Amino acid sequence: MKMVKTKTEYKNVIVNKPWGYEYLAYENEHVGLWFLHIDKEHQTSLHCHPKKDTGLIVLDGVVDVSFLNNINRLVAGRKIMIRKGLFHSTKALSENGANIFEIETPKIKHDLVRLEDKYGRKAKPYEGKSSEEKKNRECIFFKNPAKDSKDTYIFSNCKILLESVSNKEKFMKINDYENIMFLDGGIMAGDKDILVASPGDVIAAHIVKRLLKTFDKVHQNTIIMMIKSLNKITE
């Protein structure tokens, strides 16, 4: 029987790909956040994840995210959510390639079905150990901020904020068109086991505020990430 990697085995490695590379940048019991670099004019396989949802946020560069019958162009700061079983491929268009965060829920890295691939990996599983190398100093790994505090990082031409949020008021102060990535906790619909915004969701702030007009209870363990392109920061 083939052994499946445990969550800790990816924490210290880069996984090399024919289109670039990726590595784990954050994880908890609910989500895994991966950093992807895709070289110019290269692309991931046309693939799906039967058991997990994913969200993509472009940090730097321009990409086309293709589905079986349409294409979405994303620039730095833009996001897209991809449901279970939806075939998709991401291609970098920028001169220096593109950097992306991909959040997966639940964490099942080997949940991968490749339909088409320009590098000969059609119908093949996720890369094995021969594709791995040790992380270097340029790699980032995020840790949860202390309770009701925030940590700021500068990475990949972005200002990245990780914040512990325990009340509605903090969300109301966020700019309407900021994207909020939920890493833990979320917005509760009465019972703590029912979340209308949950780990792995990437939601525009004005939508979060709309949810909070009806469901105003924030889970006490809520951790969010927000990302701003440095090119757009004037403060």
Protein Blocks (a to p, Z undefined) as FASTA:
>chain_A
ZZdddfklmmmcccddfklcaddfbdcfkbccddddddehiacdddddfkbccddddfbd
cdddddfkbccdddehiacdddehiacddddfbfnlpadddddddddfklccdfbdckop
ghiacddfklpccddfkbccdddddehiacdddeehiacdddddfbfklmmmpcfkbccd
dfbgcddehiakbcfbdghiacdfklmmmmmmmmmcdcfkbccdddddfklpcZZ
